[in-house]
C-alpha cells in the first residue's frame, strides 16, 4: 500500500506530464478546445482530422475539420511549402497536376490577422499508378515453318498481358484464321492488347506463335491455354520451363524430312517469349521494335494513355 509521500510524488509527476504535454501541443499550435491567444488577440483554433485520398494518378483530395469560428481562411502546405490558401469554412481541397505513383505530405493551418495555427497531424498520400495501354504494332517471322515450296506459313499468335492487379488478358491474333508470312516477312497489326486506368506495380507480356499445317494443332492449343493460364496467374517457373521445353523440341531440317516436319506438332511452334517491367522500369513504356524469340518477331508499344 502506497504511503502519503508516494501518492504525493505520483500526483506531482502526473501534473508535470500534463504541463509538458500542454506546452508541446501549444508549441505545435494544436488547441482545439480553446482559442489561441497571440499578441493579445484571438487566433483561430487549429483544424483537425486531416485525411486524404488519391483520386487518380495526378490528383489528391484532402479533407479536414474546421474547429474555429473566426478564421480568415486555411493554408495548405505540400511537402513543407505553401501550396494554396482557401477561404473560411472550406474543409476540402483537390491538388492537381501531380506525378504518378508519388507520395505527397500535406499540412493544413487556420489563420486570421492575429495568427496561424496548424493541425497537429500531417497526411501522406500516394498518387495512383498511371493508365497503361499495350498495342501490338506488327508481327513477323524469321522462318515461316512451312517446309514446302508453296511458300508462306500460316501463322497465328496468342498474347497474354497482366499487371498483377487487373484480370489477365489473353488475345489471339488474328482472332480467327491465320496470317500468311514468308521468311523474314512482317505485317502491320495495330491491335490493342491491354488497357487499364491504373496499372499495377508490374507489367508482363507473354506470347507464343504457331504455324498451322496439320490437325494435331489442337494439342498445342490445349497446352498453350494451360501454359498461359498458369503463367498469368503466378506459376512463373513452371510456365516458363514449359515454353523453353517447347522451343527446344523443334526439329531442324537436318534431323527430319520435310514431310516429317510438316506432320510434327513440335514444328508448329514458331516461337515463345516473355517480357516484364516494374514501377522502377516505368512499366516498359515506349516502343519495342523487332523483339525476337525463336522465329517469332514482335513490334509493340506501351503508352500512358
C-alpha positions as CSV (number, residue, x, y, z in Angstrom):
1,X,0.0,0.0,0.0
2,X,1.4,3.4,-1.0
3,X,2.3,6.0,1.6
4,X,1.1,9.6,1.5
5,X,4.6,10.6,0.3
6,X,4.4,8.1,-2.6
7,X,0.9,9.4,-3.6
8,X,2.1,12.9,-3.4
9,X,5.1,12.2,-5.7
10,X,2.9,10.3,-8.1
11,X,0.4,13.2,-8.3
12,X,3.2,15.6,-8.9
13,X,4.6,13.5,-11.7
14,X,1.1,13.4,-13.4
15,X,0.8,17.2,-13.1
16,X,4.3,17.7,-14.6
17,X,3.4,15.3,-17.5
18,X,0.2,17.2,-18.2
19,X,2.0,20.6,-18.2
20,X,4.8,19.3,-20.5
21,X,2.2,17.8,-23.0
22,X,0.3,21.1,-22.9
23,X,3.4,23.1,-23.7
24,X,4.2,20.8,-26.5
25,X,0.8,21.0,-28.0
26,X,0.7,24.7,-27.7
27,X,4.1,24.9,-29.4
28,X,2.6,22.9,-32.3
29,X,-0.4,25.2,-32.5
30,X,-2.9,22.4,-31.7
31,X,-5.6,23.5,-29.2
32,X,-9.0,22.6,-30.5
33,X,-10.6,23.0,-27.1
34,X,-9.8,26.8,-26.7
35,X,-8.8,29.8,-28.8
36,X,-5.1,30.5,-29.1
37,X,-4.1,33.9,-27.8
38,X,-1.3,35.6,-29.8
39,X,-0.2,39.2,-29.3
40,X,-3.1,39.7,-27.0
41,X,-5.6,38.8,-29.7
42,X,-7.5,35.6,-30.6
43,X,-6.1,33.4,-33.4
44,X,-8.3,30.7,-34.8
45,X,-8.5,27.2,-33.3
46,X,-6.3,24.8,-35.3
47,X,-8.1,22.4,-37.8
48,X,-8.0,18.7,-37.0
49,X,-8.8,15.3,-38.6
50,X,-6.7,15.8,-41.7
51,X,-7.2,13.0,-44.2
52,X,-6.5,12.5,-47.9
53,X,-7.2,10.2,-50.8
54,X,-5.7,9.7,-54.3
55,X,-8.3,10.4,-56.9
56,X,-6.2,9.5,-59.9
57,X,-2.6,9.2,-61.0
58,X,-2.3,13.0,-60.9
59,X,-4.9,14.2,-58.3
60,X,-5.2,14.0,-54.5
61,X,-8.1,15.3,-52.4
62,X,-7.6,16.2,-48.7
63,X,-10.2,16.9,-46.0
64,X,-10.1,18.5,-42.6
65,X,-12.3,19.5,-39.7
66,X,-13.0,23.3,-39.2
67,X,-12.8,23.9,-35.4
68,X,-12.8,27.7,-35.4
69,X,-15.4,30.5,-36.0
70,X,-13.0,33.4,-36.7
71,X,-10.6,32.2,-39.4
72,X,-9.9,34.3,-42.4
73,X,-9.1,31.0,-44.2
74,X,-6.9,28.0,-44.4
75,X,-3.4,27.4,-45.8
76,X,-2.5,24.1,-47.4
77,X,1.2,23.1,-47.3
78,X,2.6,20.4,-49.5
79,X,5.9,18.8,-48.6
80,X,6.6,21.7,-46.3
81,X,6.0,24.5,-48.8
82,X,2.8,26.7,-49.0
83,X,0.7,25.3,-51.8
84,X,-2.6,27.3,-51.6
85,X,-4.8,29.4,-49.4
86,X,-8.6,28.9,-49.3
87,X,-11.4,30.9,-47.7
88,X,-13.2,30.4,-44.4
89,X,-15.4,27.4,-43.7
90,X,-13.8,25.3,-46.5
91,X,-12.9,21.8,-45.4
92,X,-11.6,20.2,-48.6
93,X,-9.0,20.8,-51.3
94,X,-8.1,19.0,-54.5
95,X,-4.4,19.0,-55.6
96,X,-3.9,18.6,-59.4
97,X,-1.1,18.0,-61.9
98,X,0.8,15.7,-59.6
99,X,3.3,12.9,-60.6
100,X,2.0,9.4,-60.7
101,X,3.0,6.8,-58.0
102,X,4.4,9.5,-55.8
103,X,3.9,10.2,-52.1
104,X,2.9,13.8,-51.1
105,X,2.7,15.1,-47.5
106,X,0.1,17.7,-46.6
107,X,-0.4,20.1,-43.6
108,X,-3.3,22.5,-43.1
109,X,-3.4,25.6,-40.9
110,X,-6.1,28.1,-39.9
111,X,-5.2,31.8,-40.0
112,X,-6.5,35.3,-39.4
113,X,-4.9,38.7,-38.8
114,X,-3.9,37.6,-35.3
115,X,-2.0,34.4,-36.1
116,X,-1.8,31.0,-37.7
117,X,-2.5,27.6,-36.0
118,X,-1.7,24.3,-37.6
119,X,-3.2,20.9,-37.5
120,X,-1.2,18.5,-35.3
121,X,-1.1,15.8,-37.8
122,X,0.1,15.6,-41.5
123,X,-1.4,13.4,-44.2
124,X,0.8,11.4,-46.6
125,X,-0.9,10.2,-49.7
126,X,0.5,8.3,-52.7
127,X,-1.0,9.1,-56.2
128,X,-2.2,6.1,-58.2
129,X,-0.2,4.4,-60.9
130,X,-0.8,5.8,-64.4
131,X,-3.2,4.4,-67.0
132,X,-1.4,2.0,-69.4
133,X,-2.2,0.7,-72.9
134,X,-0.3,-2.1,-74.7
135,X,-0.7,-2.1,-78.5
136,X,0.6,-4.8,-80.9
137,X,2.0,-3.0,-83.9
138,X,3.4,-5.7,-86.1
139,X,4.1,-9.4,-86.3
140,X,6.9,-11.1,-88.3
141,X,8.8,-14.3,-88.6
142,X,12.4,-15.3,-89.4
143,X,11.4,-18.7,-90.8
144,X,7.8,-19.4,-91.8
145,X,7.8,-23.0,-90.7
146,X,6.4,-24.2,-94.0
147,X,9.0,-26.6,-95.5
148,X,7.3,-26.9,-98.8
149,X,7.9,-24.9,-102.0
150,X,4.4,-23.5,-101.8
151,X,6.0,-20.9,-99.6
152,X,4.0,-19.0,-96.9
153,X,3.5,-20.2,-93.4
154,X,0.0,-19.7,-91.8
155,X,0.9,-18.0,-88.5
156,X,-1.2,-17.1,-85.5
157,X,-0.1,-15.8,-82.1
158,X,-1.5,-15.9,-78.6
159,X,-0.5,-12.9,-76.4
160,X,-1.2,-12.6,-72.7
161,X,-0.8,-9.4,-70.7
162,X,-1.1,-9.0,-66.9
163,X,-0.2,-6.2,-64.4
164,X,-0.7,-8.2,-61.3
165,X,-3.8,-6.2,-60.5
166,X,-6.3,-6.3,-63.3
167,X,-7.7,-9.6,-64.7
168,X,-5.1,-11.1,-67.0
169,X,-6.0,-10.8,-70.7
170,X,-5.3,-13.4,-73.4
171,X,-5.7,-12.4,-77.0
172,X,-5.5,-14.5,-80.2
173,X,-4.1,-12.6,-83.2
174,X,-5.8,-12.8,-85.6
175,X,-9.0,-13.6,-83.7
176,X,-9.7,-16.3,-86.3
177,X,-7.8,-17.7,-89.2
178,X,-4.1,-17.1,-89.7
179,X,-1.5,-14.5,-91.1
180,X,0.4,-15.6,-94.2
181,X,4.1,-14.8,-93.9
182,X,7.2,-15.7,-95.8
183,X,10.6,-16.0,-94.3
184,X,11.8,-12.6,-92.9
185,X,8.4,-11.0,-93.6
186,X,6.2,-8.9,-91.3
187,X,2.7,-7.4,-91.3
188,X,1.2,-4.4,-89.7
189,X,-1.4,-5.1,-87.0
190,X,-2.1,-2.1,-84.8
191,X,-4.2,-4.0,-82.3
192,X,-4.9,-3.0,-78.7
193,X,-4.0,-5.9,-76.3
194,X,-4.5,-4.4,-72.9
195,X,-5.6,-1.2,-71.2
196,X,-6.2,-0.2,-67.6
197,X,-7.0,3.1,-65.8
198,X,-4.4,2.4,-63.2
199,X,-1.7,-0.2,-63.8
200,X,-0.4,-2.5,-61.1
201,X,3.2,-2.5,-59.9
202,X,4.4,-4.7,-62.7
203,X,3.5,-5.4,-66.3
204,X,4.2,-8.7,-68.1
205,X,3.7,-9.7,-71.7
206,X,4.0,-13.3,-72.9
207,X,3.5,-14.5,-76.5
208,X,3.5,-17.8,-78.3
209,X,3.1,-18.3,-82.1
210,X,2.2,-21.3,-84.2
211,X,2.2,-22.3,-87.8
212,X,-0.9,-24.4,-88.6
213,X,-0.4,-27.2,-91.1
214,X,-2.0,-30.3,-89.6
215,X,-5.0,-31.4,-87.4
216,X,-2.8,-32.1,-84.4
217,X,-2.6,-28.4,-83.7
218,X,-5.4,-28.8,-81.3
219,X,-3.0,-30.5,-78.9
220,X,-0.8,-27.4,-78.9
221,X,-3.8,-25.1,-78.3
222,X,-4.7,-27.1,-75.2
223,X,-1.1,-26.9,-74.0
224,X,-1.0,-23.2,-74.8
225,X,-4.1,-22.5,-72.7
226,X,-2.7,-24.3,-69.7
227,X,0.7,-22.7,-70.0
228,X,-0.7,-19.2,-70.3
229,X,-3.2,-19.7,-67.5
230,X,-0.5,-20.9,-65.1
231,X,1.9,-18.1,-66.1
232,X,-0.5,-15.3,-65.9
233,X,-1.8,-16.4,-62.5
234,X,1.6,-16.6,-61.0
235,X,3.2,-20.1,-61.6
236,X,6.1,-18.4,-63.4
237,X,8.8,-21.2,-63.2
238,X,6.5,-24.0,-64.4
239,X,5.1,-22.0,-67.3
240,X,8.5,-20.6,-68.5
241,X,10.0,-24.1,-68.3
242,X,7.3,-25.4,-70.4
243,X,7.8,-22.7,-73.0
244,X,11.5,-23.4,-73.1
245,X,11.0,-27.1,-73.5
246,X,8.6,-26.5,-76.4
247,X,11.2,-24.3,-78.1
248,X,14.0,-26.8,-77.6
249,X,11.8,-29.6,-79.0
250,X,11.6,-28.2,-82.5
251,X,13.2,-30.5,-85.1
252,X,15.5,-29.0,-87.7
253,X,15.6,-29.8,-91.4
254,X,18.8,-31.8,-90.8
255,X,17.0,-34.0,-88.2
256,X,13.8,-34.9,-90.1
257,X,12.5,-34.9,-93.6
258,X,10.2,-32.1,-94.8
259,X,7.3,-34.4,-94.7
260,X,8.0,-35.4,-91.1
261,X,8.4,-31.8,-90.1
262,X,5.0,-30.9,-91.7
263,X,3.4,-33.7,-89.7
264,X,5.2,-32.8,-86.4
265,X,3.3,-30.8,-83.8
266,X,6.7,-29.6,-82.5
267,X,7.4,-27.9,-85.8
268,X,4.2,-25.9,-85.5
269,X,5.7,-23.8,-82.7
270,X,7.2,-20.7,-84.2
271,X,8.4,-19.0,-81.0
272,X,7.6,-18.0,-77.5
273,X,8.8,-15.0,-75.5
274,X,8.2,-13.1,-72.3
275,X,8.9,-9.5,-71.3
276,X,8.4,-7.9,-67.9
277,X,8.8,-4.5,-66.3
278,X,8.2,-2.9,-62.8
279,X,7.4,0.5,-61.5
280,X,11.2,1.3,-61.4
281,X,11.4,0.5,-65.1
282,X,8.4,2.7,-65.8
283,X,6.3,-0.3,-66.9
284,X,8.3,-0.6,-70.1
285,X,6.7,2.5,-71.6
286,X,7.9,3.2,-75.1
287,X,8.3,1.3,-78.4
288,X,9.6,-2.2,-78.5
289,X,10.8,-3.0,-82.0
290,X,11.5,-6.4,-83.5
291,X,11.6,-8.4,-80.2
292,X,12.7,-11.9,-81.4
293,X,12.4,-15.3,-79.8
294,X,12.8,-18.5,-81.8
295,X,11.4,-17.5,-85.2
296,X,8.8,-15.1,-83.8
297,X,9.2,-11.3,-84.2
298,X,7.0,-8.7,-82.5
299,X,6.7,-5.0,-82.5
300,X,4.6,-3.5,-79.7
301,X,4.3,-0.2,-77.8
302,X,3.4,0.6,-74.2
303,X,1.9,4.0,-73.5
304,X,0.5,6.1,-70.7
305,X,-2.9,6.9,-72.1
